[in-house]
Amino acid sequence: MLVHAFRSTTESAQALRSDRGSLLRTLPGSRTHAILAFALFAAVQLADAALTINGVSRFGPSIEANPLVASYIDMYGLVTGLCAAKALALSAGAILHVTAQYLILALLTVVFVFAALVPWTLTLASL
């Protein structure tokens, strides 16, 4: 039993070192830390959440163009539904980061900027 506990502790320590390694990885062909790609993705998600709350509060839930987010808002309310949708997006982004799918993460970040942030900004600025 003591040997088993030691193995579990050793495996946990190795997993922790491996997790720290994912924070220190750099983007391929760059000295930029890969975690910054995920941080930018998360910042875009949070900005989208803030703009969505503002837009839905002003215009009602029918203004939300994303059918998944709209259904979450319809089922759970604005804040809870939006938190659930953003938790799903951030979880997917974290999986992409941990599995070193940095190009996909970067492309999704750009897509969110042009498909969500720009339209919300233009809509909210038009008032």
N, CA, C and O atoms as CSV, one atom per row, in Angstrom:
chain,resi,resn,atom,element,x,y,z
A,1,MET,N,N,0.820,-1.194,0.000
A,1,MET,CA,C,0.000,0.000,0.000
A,1,MET,C,C,0.867,1.263,0.000
A,1,MET,O,O,0.551,2.238,-0.682
A,2,LEU,N,N,1.946,1.240,0.757
A,2,LEU,CA,C,2.847,2.385,0.802
A,2,LEU,C,C,3.487,2.626,-0.563
A,2,LEU,O,O,3.681,3.769,-0.977
A,3,VAL,N,N,3.814,1.533,-1.257
A,3,VAL,CA,C,4.409,1.654,-2.593
A,3,VAL,C,C,3.399,2.278,-3.552
A,3,VAL,O,O,3.757,3.119,-4.377
A,4,HIS,N,N,2.133,1.863,-3.442
A,4,HIS,CA,C,1.084,2.414,-4.295
A,4,HIS,C,C,0.909,3.919,-4.042
A,4,HIS,O,O,0.767,4.699,-4.984
A,5,ALA,N,N,0.921,4.314,-2.783
A,5,ALA,CA,C,0.797,5.737,-2.438
A,5,ALA,C,C,1.978,6.520,-2.986
A,5,ALA,O,O,1.804,7.639,-3.469
A,6,PHE,N,N,3.183,5.949,-2.921
A,6,PHE,CA,C,4.366,6.623,-3.446
A,6,PHE,C,C,4.257,6.797,-4.957
A,6,PHE,O,O,4.589,7.851,-5.498
A,7,ARG,N,N,3.782,5.736,-5.636
A,7,ARG,CA,C,3.604,5.824,-7.093
A,7,ARG,C,C,2.605,6.909,-7.459
A,7,ARG,O,O,2.840,7.692,-8.379
A,8,SER,N,N,1.482,6.955,-6.735
A,8,SER,CA,C,0.467,7.973,-7.020
A,8,SER,C,C,1.030,9.370,-6.829
A,8,SER,O,O,0.757,10.272,-7.622
A,9,THR,N,N,1.821,9.549,-5.768
A,9,THR,CA,C,2.427,10.848,-5.510
A,9,THR,C,C,3.414,11.200,-6.608
A,9,THR,O,O,3.459,12.342,-7.064
A,10,THR,N,N,4.200,10.229,-7.031
A,10,THR,CA,C,5.178,10.456,-8.093
A,10,THR,C,C,4.476,10.799,-9.399
A,10,THR,O,O,4.891,11.721,-10.102
A,11,GLU,N,N,3.416,10.065,-9.729
A,11,GLU,CA,C,2.670,10.343,-10.948
A,11,GLU,C,C,2.021,11.721,-10.890
A,11,GLU,O,O,1.977,12.429,-11.896
A,12,SER,N,N,1.518,12.106,-9.722
A,12,SER,CA,C,0.915,13.433,-9.575
A,12,SER,C,C,1.960,14.525,-9.780
A,12,SER,O,O,1.685,15.540,-10.420
A,13,ALA,N,N,3.150,14.317,-9.239
A,13,ALA,CA,C,4.220,15.307,-9.397
A,13,ALA,C,C,4.630,15.419,-10.858
A,13,ALA,O,O,4.893,16.518,-11.347
A,14,GLN,N,N,4.687,14.285,-11.561
A,14,GLN,CA,C,5.045,14.313,-12.975
A,14,GLN,C,C,3.965,15.033,-13.788
A,14,GLN,O,O,4.279,15.784,-14.712
A,15,ALA,N,N,2.707,14.807,-13.446
A,15,ALA,CA,C,1.614,15.484,-14.146
A,15,ALA,C,C,1.680,16.985,-13.907
A,15,ALA,O,O,1.428,17.773,-14.819
A,16,LEU,N,N,2.019,17.384,-12.683
A,16,LEU,CA,C,2.140,18.803,-12.370
A,16,LEU,C,C,3.283,19.434,-13.161
A,16,LEU,O,O,3.135,20.539,-13.685
A,17,ARG,N,N,4.415,18.748,-13.252
A,17,ARG,CA,C,5.528,19.271,-14.056
A,17,ARG,C,C,5.118,19.364,-15.520
A,17,ARG,O,O,5.486,20.317,-16.208
A,18,SER,N,N,4.374,18.399,-15.993
A,18,SER,CA,C,3.902,18.409,-17.377
A,18,SER,C,C,2.968,19.602,-17.611
A,18,SER,O,O,3.038,20.243,-18.659
A,19,ASP,N,N,2.087,19.906,-16.633
A,19,ASP,CA,C,1.194,21.051,-16.766
A,19,ASP,C,C,1.977,22.352,-16.800
A,19,ASP,O,O,1.661,23.249,-17.581
A,20,ARG,N,N,2.999,22.460,-15.958
A,20,ARG,CA,C,3.840,23.662,-15.975
A,20,ARG,C,C,4.514,23.805,-17.330
A,20,ARG,O,O,4.703,24.915,-17.827
A,21,GLY,N,N,4.871,22.686,-17.916
A,21,GLY,CA,C,5.501,22.713,-19.238
A,21,GLY,C,C,4.577,23.297,-20.288
A,21,GLY,O,O,5.034,23.981,-21.204
A,22,SER,N,N,3.271,23.035,-20.168
A,22,SER,CA,C,2.336,23.584,-21.148
A,22,SER,C,C,2.229,25.100,-21.015
A,22,SER,O,O,1.872,25.780,-21.977
A,23,LEU,N,N,2.532,25.632,-19.839
A,23,LEU,CA,C,2.517,27.086,-19.664
A,23,LEU,C,C,3.758,27.733,-20.261
A,23,LEU,O,O,3.732,28.904,-20.640
A,24,LEU,N,N,4.838,26.976,-20.344
A,24,LEU,CA,C,6.103,27.531,-20.812
A,24,LEU,C,C,6.382,27.265,-22.286
A,24,LEU,O,O,7.352,27.787,-22.836
A,25,ARG,N,N,5.543,26.460,-22.930
A,25,ARG,CA,C,5.753,26.174,-24.350
A,25,ARG,C,C,5.692,27.449,-25.175
A,25,ARG,O,O,5.008,28.407,-24.813
A,26,THR,N,N,6.410,27.450,-26.282
A,26,THR,CA,C,6.347,28.596,-27.195
A,26,THR,C,C,5.624,28.188,-28.464
A,26,THR,O,O,5.529,27.007,-28.795
A,27,LEU,N,N,5.122,29.183,-29.160
A,27,LEU,CA,C,4.469,28.919,-30.437
A,27,LEU,C,C,5.520,28.468,-31.440
A,27,LEU,O,O,6.654,28.946,-31.398
A,28,PRO,N,N,5.167,27.559,-32.340
A,28,PRO,CA,C,6.138,27.084,-33.325
A,28,PRO,C,C,6.720,28.233,-34.143
A,28,PRO,O,O,5.986,29.073,-34.665
A,29,GLY,N,N,8.034,28.258,-34.247
A,29,GLY,CA,C,8.714,29.291,-35.022
A,29,GLY,C,C,8.706,30.655,-34.360
A,29,GLY,O,O,8.891,31.667,-35.036
A,30,SER,N,N,8.496,30.704,-33.061
A,30,SER,CA,C,8.386,31.983,-32.358
A,30,SER,C,C,8.923,31.844,-30.943
A,30,SER,O,O,9.089,30.734,-30.439
A,31,ARG,N,N,9.193,32.981,-30.304
A,31,ARG,CA,C,9.551,32.960,-28.892
A,31,ARG,C,C,8.361,33.340,-28.015
A,31,ARG,O,O,8.493,33.460,-26.797
A,32,THR,N,N,7.204,33.528,-28.636
A,32,THR,CA,C,5.996,33.893,-27.910
A,32,THR,C,C,5.462,32.685,-27.148
A,32,THR,O,O,5.343,31.592,-27.702
A,33,HIS,N,N,5.143,32.891,-25.881
A,33,HIS,CA,C,4.588,31.794,-25.085
A,33,HIS,C,C,3.220,31.393,-25.623
A,33,HIS,O,O,2.385,32.245,-25.927
A,34,ALA,N,N,3.004,30.100,-25.734
A,34,ALA,CA,C,1.751,29.587,-26.286
A,34,ALA,C,C,0.557,29.948,-25.421
A,34,ALA,O,O,-0.555,30.077,-25.933
A,35,ILE,N,N,0.765,30.114,-24.115
A,35,ILE,CA,C,-0.349,30.454,-23.236
A,35,ILE,C,C,-0.961,31.805,-23.627
A,35,ILE,O,O,-2.129,32.064,-23.336
A,36,LEU,N,N,-0.179,32.655,-24.280
A,36,LEU,CA,C,-0.713,33.948,-24.708
A,36,LEU,C,C,-1.790,33.792,-25.779
A,36,LEU,O,O,-2.709,34.606,-25.862
A,37,ALA,N,N,-1.675,32.750,-26.594
A,37,ALA,CA,C,-2.716,32.486,-27.592
A,37,ALA,C,C,-4.026,32.153,-26.892
A,37,ALA,O,O,-5.091,32.621,-27.295
A,38,PHE,N,N,-3.944,31.343,-25.843
A,38,PHE,CA,C,-5.153,31.013,-25.083
A,38,PHE,C,C,-5.663,32.231,-24.320
A,38,PHE,O,O,-6.872,32.444,-24.235
A,39,ALA,N,N,-4.752,33.034,-23.765
A,39,ALA,CA,C,-5.158,34.236,-23.037
A,39,ALA,C,C,-5.895,35.206,-23.959
A,39,ALA,O,O,-6.887,35.813,-23.554
A,40,LEU,N,N,-5.422,35.354,-25.179
A,40,LEU,CA,C,-6.091,36.226,-26.141
A,40,LEU,C,C,-7.465,35.664,-26.494
A,40,LEU,O,O,-8.440,36.409,-26.588
A,41,PHE,N,N,-7.537,34.352,-26.688
A,41,PHE,CA,C,-8.819,33.699,-26.965
A,41,PHE,C,C,-9.798,33.962,-25.814
A,41,PHE,O,O,-10.960,34.294,-26.048
A,42,ALA,N,N,-9.324,33.813,-24.577
A,42,ALA,CA,C,-10.173,34.043,-23.404
A,42,ALA,C,C,-10.610,35.499,-23.323
A,42,ALA,O,O,-11.763,35.779,-22.995
A,43,ALA,N,N,-9.709,36.424,-23.617
A,43,ALA,CA,C,-10.061,37.853,-23.586
A,43,ALA,C,C,-11.132,38.169,-24.622
A,43,ALA,O,O,-12.050,38.943,-24.348
A,44,VAL,N,N,-11.024,37.582,-25.799
A,44,VAL,CA,C,-12.034,37.795,-26.838
A,44,VAL,C,C,-13.377,37.223,-26.386
A,44,VAL,O,O,-14.422,37.825,-26.633
A,45,GLN,N,N,-13.354,36.068,-25.728
A,45,GLN,CA,C,-14.597,35.471,-25.213
A,45,GLN,C,C,-15.245,36.376,-24.166
A,45,GLN,O,O,-16.460,36.573,-24.177
A,46,LEU,N,N,-14.434,36.924,-23.267
A,46,LEU,CA,C,-14.975,37.808,-22.234
A,46,LEU,C,C,-15.516,39.103,-22.831
A,46,LEU,O,O,-16.553,39.604,-22.397
A,47,ALA,N,N,-14.816,39.644,-23.823
A,47,ALA,CA,C,-15.308,40.845,-24.502
A,47,ALA,C,C,-16.631,40.554,-25.215
A,47,ALA,O,O,-17.546,41.377,-25.187
A,48,ASP,N,N,-16.728,39.405,-25.841
A,48,ASP,CA,C,-17.971,39.011,-26.501
A,48,ASP,C,C,-19.097,38.869,-25.481
A,48,ASP,O,O,-20.230,39.269,-25.750
A,49,ALA,N,N,-18.795,38.305,-24.318
A,49,ALA,CA,C,-19.820,38.165,-23.276
A,49,ALA,C,C,-20.318,39.540,-22.828
A,49,ALA,O,O,-21.523,39.742,-22.676
A,50,ALA,N,N,-19.401,40.483,-22.617
A,50,ALA,CA,C,-19.790,41.828,-22.185
A,50,ALA,C,C,-20.651,42.517,-23.250
A,50,ALA,O,O,-21.666,43.134,-22.930
A,51,LEU,N,N,-20.242,42.407,-24.505
A,51,LEU,CA,C,-21.014,43.022,-25.586
A,51,LEU,C,C,-22.366,42.338,-25.758
A,51,LEU,O,O,-23.361,42.999,-26.055
A,52,THR,N,N,-22.409,41.025,-25.575
A,52,THR,CA,C,-23.668,40.292,-25.696
A,52,THR,C,C,-24.638,40.716,-24.600
A,52,THR,O,O,-25.819,40.937,-24.866
A,53,ILE,N,N,-24.148,40.830,-23.378
A,53,ILE,CA,C,-25.018,41.280,-22.285
A,53,ILE,C,C,-25.564,42.671,-22.586
A,53,ILE,O,O,-26.750,42.935,-22.388
A,54,ASN,N,N,-24.705,43.548,-23.060
A,54,ASN,CA,C,-25.131,44.902,-23.404
A,54,ASN,C,C,-26.171,44.874,-24.531
A,54,ASN,O,O,-27.208,45.529,-24.437
A,55,GLY,N,N,-25.891,44.119,-25.586
A,55,GLY,CA,C,-26.796,44.064,-26.735
A,55,GLY,C,C,-28.132,43.421,-26.415
A,55,GLY,O,O,-29.180,43.934,-26.809
A,56,VAL,N,N,-28.104,42.308,-25.708
A,56,VAL,CA,C,-29.356,41.618,-25.370
A,56,VAL,C,C,-30.168,42.454,-24.381
A,56,VAL,O,O,-31.397,42.461,-24.443
A,57,SER,N,N,-29.499,43.152,-23.478
A,57,SER,CA,C,-30.213,44.032,-22.540
A,57,SER,C,C,-30.907,45.174,-23.271
A,57,SER,O,O,-32.005,45.582,-22.891
A,58,ARG,N,N,-30.272,45.689,-24.315
A,58,ARG,CA,C,-30.860,46.808,-25.077
A,58,ARG,C,C,-31.937,46.373,-26.056
A,58,ARG,O,O,-32.994,46.997,-26.151
A,59,PHE,N,N,-31.654,45.278,-26.797
A,59,PHE,CA,C,-32.519,44.918,-27.923
A,59,PHE,C,C,-33.360,43.664,-27.703
A,59,PHE,O,O,-34.235,43.362,-28.515
A,60,GLY,N,N,-33.114,42.942,-26.637
A,60,GLY,CA,C,-33.847,41.698,-26.389
A,60,GLY,C,C,-33.083,40.497,-26.920
A,60,GLY,O,O,-32.144,40.648,-27.701
A,61,PRO,N,N,-33.485,39.307,-26.497
A,61,PRO,CA,C,-32.736,38.097,-26.851
A,61,PRO,C,C,-32.749,37.745,-28.335
A,61,PRO,O,O,-31.899,36.982,-28.792
A,62,SER,N,N,-33.688,38.282,-29.084
A,62,SER,CA,C,-33.747,37.944,-30.514
A,62,SER,C,C,-32.577,38.533,-31.299
A,62,SER,O,O,-32.353,38.144,-32.445
A,63,ILE,N,N,-31.825,39.465,-30.705
A,63,ILE,CA,C,-30.681,40.074,-31.391
A,63,ILE,C,C,-29.490,39.120,-31.474
A,63,ILE,O,O,-28.629,39.289,-32.336
A,64,GLU,N,N,-29.427,38.120,-30.591
A,64,GLU,CA,C,-28.292,37.180,-30.577
A,64,GLU,C,C,-28.341,36.308,-31.825
A,64,GLU,O,O,-29.333,35.626,-32.079
A,65,ALA,N,N,-27.256,36.337,-32.605
A,65,ALA,CA,C,-27.208,35.626,-33.889
A,65,ALA,C,C,-26.741,34.179,-33.755
A,65,ALA,O,O,-27.038,33.357,-34.622
A,66,ASN,N,N,-26.022,33.856,-32.693
A,66,ASN,CA,C,-25.530,32.495,-32.512
A,66,ASN,C,C,-26.663,31.636,-31.947
A,66,ASN,O,O,-27.126,31.885,-30.834
A,67,PRO,N,N,-27.116,30.628,-32.703
A,67,PRO,CA,C,-28.263,29.836,-32.246
A,67,PRO,C,C,-27.999,29.071,-30.942
A,67,PRO,O,O,-28.914,28.888,-30.139
A,68,LEU,N,N,-26.765,28.628,-30.731
A,68,LEU,CA,C,-26.447,27.911,-29.488
A,68,LEU,C,C,-26.553,28.858,-28.294
A,68,LEU,O,O,-27.173,28.521,-27.285
A,69,VAL,N,N,-25.956,30.030,-28.408
A,69,VAL,CA,C,-26.016,31.017,-27.326
A,69,VAL,C,C,-27.454,31.479,-27.120
A,69,VAL,O,O,-27.897,31.628,-25.981
A,70,ALA,N,N,-28.185,31.707,-28.204
A,70,ALA,CA,C,-29.578,32.142,-28.098
A,70,ALA,C,C,-30.424,31.094,-27.371
A,70,ALA,O,O,-31.274,31.441,-26.550
A,71,SER,N,N,-30.195,29.825,-27.669
A,71,SER,CA,C,-30.974,28.776,-26.991
A,71,SER,C,C,-30.593,28.677,-25.511
A,71,SER,O,O,-31.462,28.456,-24.668
A,72,TYR,N,N,-29.315,28.836,-25.188
A,72,TYR,CA,C,-28.898,28.847,-23.783
A,72,TYR,C,C,-29.532,30.021,-23.041
A,72,TYR,O,O,-29.998,29.866,-21.912
A,73,ILE,N,N,-29.549,31.192,-23.674
A,73,ILE,CA,C,-30.159,32.374,-23.054
A,73,ILE,C,C,-31.656,32.150,-22.855
A,73,ILE,O,O,-32.221,32.518,-21.825
A,74,ASP,N,N,-32.284,31.544,-23.853
A,74,ASP,CA,C,-33.720,31.258,-23.767
A,74,ASP,C,C,-34.024,30.262,-22.648
A,74,ASP,O,O,-35.009,30.418,-21.926
A,75,MET,N,N,-33.184,29.247,-22.504
A,75,MET,CA,C,-33.435,28.206,-21.502
A,75,MET,C,C,-33.075,28.638,-20.086
A,75,MET,O,O,-33.802,28.334,-19.140
A,76,TYR,N,N,-31.947,29.352,-19.933
A,76,TYR,CA,C,-31.406,29.597,-18.594
A,76,TYR,C,C,-31.367,31.066,-18.184
A,76,TYR,O,O,-30.986,31.379,-17.056
A,77,GLY,N,N,-31.747,31.957,-19.067
A,77,GLY,CA,C,-31.647,33.378,-18.758
A,77,GLY,C,C,-30.349,33.941,-19.304
A,77,GLY,O,O,-29.448,33.200,-19.696
A,78,LEU,N,N,-30.269,35.265,-19.324
A,78,LEU,CA,C,-29.139,35.931,-19.970
A,78,LEU,C,C,-27.797,35.572,-19.350
A,78,LEU,O,O,-26.915,35.065,-20.043
A,79,VAL,N,N,-27.631,35.822,-18.074
A,79,VAL,CA,C,-26.315,35.645,-17.456
A,79,VAL,C,C,-25.935,34.180,-17.364
A,79,VAL,O,O,-24.816,33.812,-17.723
A,80,THR,N,N,-26.845,33.331,-16.889
A,80,THR,CA,C,-26.535,31.901,-16.739
A,80,THR,C,C,-26.301,31.242,-18.095
A,80,THR,O,O,-25.361,30.464,-18.257
A,81,GLY,N,N,-27.154,31.552,-19.064
A,81,GLY,CA,C,-27.000,30.972,-20.397
A,81,GLY,C,C,-25.709,31.410,-21.065
A,81,GLY,O,O,-25.025,30.612,-21.706
A,82,LEU,N,N,-25.387,32.679,-20.909
A,82,LEU,CA,C,-24.151,33.195,-21.500
A,82,LEU,C,C,-22.925,32.612,-20.798
A,82,LEU,O,O,-21.930,32.289,-21.448
A,83,CYS,N,N,-22.995,32.478,-19.486
A,83,CYS,CA,C,-21.882,31.853,-18.741
A,83,CYS,C,C,-21.682,30.403,-19.183
A,83,CYS,O,O,-20.548,29.945,-19.322
A,84,ALA,N,N,-22.778,29.686,-19.403
A,84,ALA,CA,C,-22.671,28.294,-19.854
A,84,ALA,C,C,-22.034,28.225,-21.243
A,84,ALA,O,O,-21.171,27.383,-21.490
A,85,ALA,N,N,-22.455,29.101,-22.139
A,85,ALA,CA,C,-21.895,29.114,-23.497
A,85,ALA,C,C,-20.412,29.486,-23.471
A,85,ALA,O,O,-19.610,28.882,-24.184
A,86,LYS,N,N,-20.049,30.464,-22.664
A,86,LYS,CA,C,-18.646,30.886,-22.600
A,86,LYS,C,C,-17.797,29.843,-21.887
A,86,LYS,O,O,-16.627,29.670,-22.229
A,87,ALA,N,N,-18.358,29.146,-20.904
A,87,ALA,CA,C,-17.623,28.051,-20.249
A,87,ALA,C,C,-17.327,26.944,-21.253
A,87,ALA,O,O,-16.243,26.362,-21.242
A,88,LEU,N,N,-18.288,26.656,-22.116
A,88,LEU,CA,C,-18.076,25.656,-23.166
A,88,LEU,C,C,-16.975,26.108,-24.124
A,88,LEU,O,O,-16.093,25.324,-24.473
A,89,ALA,N,N,-17.026,27.366,-24.546
A,89,ALA,CA,C,-16.014,27.897,-25.466
A,89,ALA,C,C,-14.627,27.900,-24.823
A,89,ALA,O,O,-13.646,27.511,-25.456
A,90,LEU,N,N,-14.546,28.340,-23.563
A,90,LEU,CA,C,-13.247,28.371,-22.878
A,90,LEU,C,C,-12.708,26.972,-22.639
A,90,LEU,O,O,-11.499,26.754,-22.709
A,91,SER,N,N,-13.591,26.021,-22.359
A,91,SER,CA,C,-13.144,24.632,-22.194
A,91,SER,C,C,-12.583,24.090,-23.501
A,91,SER,O,O,-11.550,23.421,-23.514
A,92,ALA,N,N,-13.267,24.381,-24.592
A,92,ALA,CA,C,-12.764,23.935,-25.900
A,92,ALA,C,C,-11.424,24.595,-26.211
A,92,ALA,O,O,-10.518,23.943,-26.731
A,93,GLY,N,N,-11.293,25.881,-25.898
A,93,GLY,CA,C,-10.023,26.571,-26.105
A,93,GLY,C,C,-8.910,25.994,-25.256
A,93,GLY,O,O,-7.774,25.875,-25.716
A,94,ALA,N,N,-9.220,25.636,-24.026
A,94,ALA,CA,C,-8.220,25.027,-23.139
A,94,ALA,C,C,-7.775,23.674,-23.673
A,94,ALA,O,O,-6.595,23.333,-23.606
A,95,ILE,N,N,-8.711,22.912,-24.198
A,95,ILE,CA,C,-8.351,21.617,-24.792
A,95,ILE,C,C,-7.438,21.824,-25.998
A,95,ILE,O,O,-6.464,21.092,-26.174
A,96,LEU,N,N,-7.749,22.811,-26.822
A,96,LEU,CA,C,-6.885,23.102,-27.967
A,96,LEU,C,C,-5.492,23.518,-27.507
A,96,LEU,O,O,-4.496,23.132,-28.119
A,97,HIS,N,N,-5.417,24.302,-26.438
A,97,HIS,CA,C,-4.105,24.721,-25.922
A,97,HIS,C,C,-3.320,23.528,-25.386
A,97,HIS,O,O,-2.146,23.358,-25.716
A,98,VAL,N,N,-3.953,22.712,-24.571
A,98,VAL,CA,C,-3.254,21.576,-23.948
A,98,VAL,C,C,-2.800,20.572,-25.003
A,98,VAL,O,O,-1.759,19.935,-24.844
A,99,THR,N,N,-3.572,20.426,-26.078
A,99,THR,CA,C,-3.197,19.489,-27.141
A,99,THR,C,C,-2.335,20.140,-28.223
A,99,THR,O,O,-2.091,19.545,-29.273
A,100,ALA,N,N,-1.878,21.365,-27.958
A,100,ALA,CA,C,-0.947,22.090,-28.835
A,100,ALA,C,C,-1.533,22.377,-30.221
A,100,ALA,O,O,-0.813,22.362,-31.219
A,101,GLN,N,N,-2.827,22.636,-30.276
A,101,GLN,CA,C,-3.480,23.001,-31.535
A,101,GLN,C,C,-3.549,24.526,-31.636
A,101,GLN,O,O,-4.629,25.112,-31.708
A,102,TYR,N,N,-2.379,25.149,-31.641
A,102,TYR,CA,C,-2.288,26.602,-31.553
A,102,TYR,C,C,-2.834,27.313,-32.786
A,102,TYR,O,O,-3.445,28.374,-32.662
A,103,LEU,N,N,-2.628,26.757,-33.955
A,103,LEU,CA,C,-3.130,27.395,-35.174
A,103,LEU,C,C,-4.658,27.440,-35.157
A,103,LEU,O,O,-5.257,28.460,-35.497
A,104,ILE,N,N,-5.278,26.340,-34.763
A,104,ILE,CA,C,-6.741,26.311,-34.684
A,104,ILE,C,C,-7.229,27.326,-33.652
A,104,ILE,O,O,-8.209,28.035,-33.885
A,105,LEU,N,N,-6.545,27.393,-32.514
A,105,LEU,CA,C,-6.918,28.350,-31.469
A,105,LEU,C,C,-6.796,29.783,-31.974
A,105,LEU,O,O,-7.676,30.606,-31.721
A,106,ALA,N,N,-5.727,30.082,-32.676
A,106,ALA,CA,C,-5.533,31.425,-33.229
A,106,ALA,C,C,-6.592,31.743,-34.287
A,106,ALA,O,O,-7.128,32.851,-34.315
A,107,LEU,N,N,-6.892,30.779,-35.151
A,107,LEU,CA,C,-7.913,31.003,-36.180
A,107,LEU,C,C,-9.288,31.228,-35.563
A,107,LEU,O,O,-10.042,32.088,-36.019
A,108,LEU,N,N,-9.617,30.459,-34.529
A,108,LEU,CA,C,-10.900,30.658,-33.855
A,108,LEU,C,C,-10.974,32.030,-33.188
A,108,LEU,O,O,-12.034,32.655,-33.156
A,109,THR,N,N,-9.852,32.491,-32.661
A,109,THR,CA,C,-9.818,33.820,-32.055
A,109,THR,C,C,-10.126,34.883,-33.100
A,109,THR,O,O,-10.924,35.787,-32.853
A,110,VAL,N,N,-9.501,34.776,-34.257
A,110,VAL,CA,C,-9.749,35.734,-35.341
A,110,VAL,C,C,-11.199,35.645,-35.812
A,110,VAL,O,O,-11.838,36.668,-36.059
A,111,VAL,N,N,-11.713,34.433,-35.935
A,111,VAL,CA,C,-13.113,34.259,-36.351
A,111,VAL,C,C,-14.049,34.928,-35.349
A,111,VAL,O,O,-14.994,35.610,-35.746
A,112,PHE,N,N,-13.797,34.739,-34.054
A,112,PHE,CA,C,-14.644,35.370,-33.043
A,112,PHE,C,C,-14.561,36.894,-33.102
A,112,PHE,O,O,-15.563,37.577,-32.889
A,113,VAL,N,N,-13.391,37.425,-33.387
A,113,VAL,CA,C,-13.269,38.881,-33.492
A,113,VAL,C,C,-14.165,39.393,-34.612
A,113,VAL,O,O,-14.919,40.348,-34.419
A,114,PHE,N,N,-14.087,38.759,-35.791
A,114,PHE,CA,C,-14.831,39.267,-36.939
A,114,PHE,C,C,-16.283,38.807,-36.988
A,114,PHE,O,O,-17.116,39.480,-37.595
A,115,ALA,N,N,-16.604,37.681,-36.365
A,115,ALA,CA,C,-17.982,37.187,-36.398
A,115,ALA,C,C,-18.798,37.632,-35.189
A,115,ALA,O,O,-20.027,37.588,-35.231
A,116,ALA,N,N,-18.139,38.060,-34.110
A,116,ALA,CA,C,-18.878,38.437,-32.905
A,116,ALA,C,C,-18.565,39.858,-32.443
A,116,ALA,O,O,-19.472,40.676,-32.292
A,117,LEU,N,N,-17.290,40.152,-32.220
A,117,LEU,CA,C,-16.948,41.467,-31.664
A,117,LEU,C,C,-17.246,42.612,-32.629
A,117,LEU,O,O,-17.830,43.622,-32.235
A,118,VAL,N,N,-16.852,42.458,-33.876
A,118,VAL,CA,C,-17.086,43.537,-34.848
A,118,VAL,C,C,-18.576,43.793,-35.047
A,118,VAL,O,O,-18.996,44.948,-34.994
A,119,PRO,N,N,-19.404,42.749,-35.278
A,119,PRO,CA,C,-20.847,43.024,-35.437
A,119,PRO,C,C,-21.481,43.651,-34.194
A,119,PRO,O,O,-22.291,44.571,-34.307
A,120,TRP,N,N,-21.111,43.154,-33.001
A,120,TRP,CA,C,-21.668,43.753,-31.778
A,120,TRP,C,C,-21.236,45.208,-31.644
A,120,TRP,O,O,-22.042,46.070,-31.294
A,121,THR,N,N,-19.977,45.478,-31.921
A,121,THR,CA,C,-19.481,46.847,-31.809
A,121,THR,C,C,-20.205,47.775,-32.768
A,121,THR,O,O,-20.590,48.883,-32.393
A,122,LEU,N,N,-20.391,47.331,-34.001
A,122,LEU,CA,C,-21.105,48.151,-34.984
A,122,LEU,C,C,-22.570,48.346,-34.594
A,122,LEU,O,O,-23.113,49.441,-34.742
A,123,THR,N,N,-23.199,47.298,-34.101
A,123,THR,CA,C,-24.604,47.388,-33.688
A,123,THR,C,C,-24.778,48.326,-32.511
A,123,THR,O,O,-25.674,49.169,-32.507
A,124,LEU,N,N,-23.922,48.179,-31.514
A,124,LEU,CA,C,-24.042,49.010,-30.314
A,124,LEU,C,C,-23.613,50.452,-30.566
A,124,LEU,O,O,-24.102,51.368,-29.904
A,125,ALA,N,N,-22.702,50.662,-31.518
A,125,ALA,CA,C,-22.245,52.024,-31.830
A,125,ALA,C,C,-23.251,52.781,-32.681
A,125,ALA,O,O,-23.188,54.007,-32.774
A,126,SER,N,N,-24.166,52.072,-33.295
A,126,SER,CA,C,-25.115,52.728,-34.207
A,126,SER,C,C,-26.213,53.487,-33.459
A,126,SER,O,O,-27.032,54.163,-34.082
A,127,LEU,N,N,-26.236,53.382,-32.159
A,127,LEU,CA,C,-27.281,54.088,-31.392
A,127,LEU,C,C,-26.889,55.488,-31.073
A,127,LEU,O,O,-27.653,56.213,-30.436
